[in-house]
Amino acid sequence: MKLRCVQDSIRLRVRKSDLEQLKEKGMISESIGFGMGVAFVFSLAIREEVEEVTAEFQNCELQVYLPVSQAHQWMNSNEIGMEVAASVGHPHILVEKDFPCLDRVEENKRDTFWELTEEKE
């Protein structure tokens, strides 16, 4: 899973293997270590109690939550992403399937949604 943050915007890009884990366990997580036991953690989880894509930040951890029905629709279709616009006190959030960079010929595309780009051509 990849994370990109710009101004009041959070973007998570999910690889095929991440999506399989999300289907099986209901959650995926990544961390970035800064030494001395300090880490920034970001996760994506399916939650019954949320009605739209939402995010929380507590104790150096960013948690993005997906509503159950929307998550299952997205995971089991060719839909590319789920998005919620920014509002007062809440960032813009985009969760999407990861596609390869077209200008990186040497990039390993096996864990990306390469086939969805081929369908569009």
C-alpha positions as CSV (number, residue, x, y, z in Angstrom):
1,M,0.0,0.0,0.0
2,K,1.3,3.4,-0.9
3,L,0.4,6.7,0.9
4,R,0.5,10.2,-0.5
5,C,-0.5,13.3,1.5
6,V,-0.8,16.7,-0.1
7,Q,-2.4,19.7,1.8
8,D,-5.7,18.3,3.1
9,S,-5.7,15.2,1.0
10,I,-4.9,11.6,1.7
11,R,-4.4,9.1,-1.1
12,L,-3.9,5.3,-0.6
13,R,-3.0,3.1,-3.5
14,V,-3.6,-0.6,-2.9
15,R,-1.7,-3.4,-4.7
16,K,-3.3,-6.7,-5.6
17,S,-1.7,-8.5,-2.7
18,D,-3.0,-5.7,-0.4
19,L,-6.5,-6.1,-1.7
20,E,-6.4,-9.9,-1.1
21,Q,-5.3,-9.3,2.5
22,L,-8.1,-6.7,2.9
23,K,-10.6,-9.2,1.7
24,E,-9.3,-11.9,4.0
25,K,-8.5,-10.0,7.2
26,G,-10.6,-6.8,6.8
27,M,-7.4,-4.6,7.3
28,I,-4.0,-3.8,5.9
29,S,-1.2,-1.8,7.5
30,E,2.2,-0.4,6.7
31,S,4.7,1.3,8.9
32,I,7.7,3.6,8.5
33,G,10.3,3.2,11.3
34,F,12.3,6.2,12.5
35,G,14.5,4.4,15.0
36,M,14.4,4.3,18.8
37,G,11.1,2.4,18.6
38,V,9.3,5.3,16.8
39,A,7.1,4.5,13.8
40,F,4.5,6.1,11.7
41,V,1.7,3.6,10.9
42,F,-1.0,3.8,8.3
43,S,-3.8,1.4,7.8
44,L,-6.9,0.7,5.8
45,A,-9.8,-1.2,7.3
46,I,-13.3,-2.2,6.6
47,R,-15.7,-1.1,9.4
48,E,-19.4,-1.7,9.8
49,E,-19.9,1.4,11.9
50,V,-18.8,3.9,9.1
51,E,-21.2,5.2,6.4
52,E,-18.5,6.8,4.2
53,V,-14.8,6.6,3.7
54,T,-13.3,8.3,6.7
55,A,-9.9,8.8,8.5
56,E,-8.6,9.2,12.0
57,F,-5.2,10.1,13.3
58,Q,-4.1,9.0,16.8
59,N,-0.8,8.1,18.4
60,C,1.3,8.4,15.2
61,E,-1.2,6.2,13.3
62,L,-3.4,7.2,10.3
63,Q,-6.4,4.9,10.0
64,V,-8.6,5.0,7.0
65,Y,-12.0,3.2,7.2
66,L,-14.2,1.9,4.4
67,P,-17.9,1.1,4.8
68,V,-18.6,-2.6,4.3
69,S,-21.0,-2.5,1.3
70,Q,-18.9,0.1,-0.6
71,A,-15.7,-1.8,0.2
72,H,-17.0,-5.1,-1.1
73,Q,-18.4,-3.4,-4.3
74,W,-15.0,-1.8,-4.9
75,M,-12.9,-4.9,-4.1
76,N,-15.0,-7.2,-6.3
77,S,-15.3,-5.0,-9.4
78,N,-13.2,-3.1,-11.9
79,E,-14.0,0.1,-10.0
80,I,-10.7,2.0,-9.6
81,G,-11.4,4.0,-6.4
82,M,-13.5,5.3,-3.6
83,E,-13.4,9.0,-2.7
84,V,-14.9,11.4,-0.2
85,A,-14.5,15.2,-0.6
86,A,-12.9,17.3,2.1
87,S,-15.2,19.0,4.6
88,V,-14.5,21.2,7.7
89,G,-12.1,19.3,9.9
90,H,-11.9,16.3,7.5
91,P,-9.4,15.7,4.6
92,H,-10.2,14.7,1.1
93,I,-9.7,10.9,0.9
94,L,-9.0,8.8,-2.1
95,V,-8.5,5.0,-1.9
96,E,-7.7,3.4,-5.3
97,K,-6.2,0.3,-6.9
98,D,-2.5,0.7,-7.8
99,F,-1.5,1.0,-11.4
100,P,2.0,0.8,-12.8
101,C,3.8,3.9,-14.0
102,L,3.7,3.7,-17.8
103,D,7.1,5.5,-18.2
104,R,8.9,2.9,-16.0
105,V,9.4,0.0,-18.5
106,E,11.5,-2.0,-16.0
107,E,8.8,-1.8,-13.2
108,N,7.4,-5.1,-12.0
109,K,3.7,-4.9,-12.8
110,R,2.7,-8.2,-11.3
111,D,1.3,-6.8,-8.1
112,T,-0.5,-3.8,-9.8
113,F,-3.8,-3.6,-11.7
114,W,-2.1,-3.5,-15.0
115,E,-4.8,-5.5,-16.7
116,L,-7.4,-2.8,-16.0
117,T,-5.3,-0.3,-18.0
118,E,-5.2,-2.7,-20.9
119,E,-9.0,-3.0,-20.9
120,K,-9.3,0.7,-21.5
121,E,-7.1,0.7,-24.7
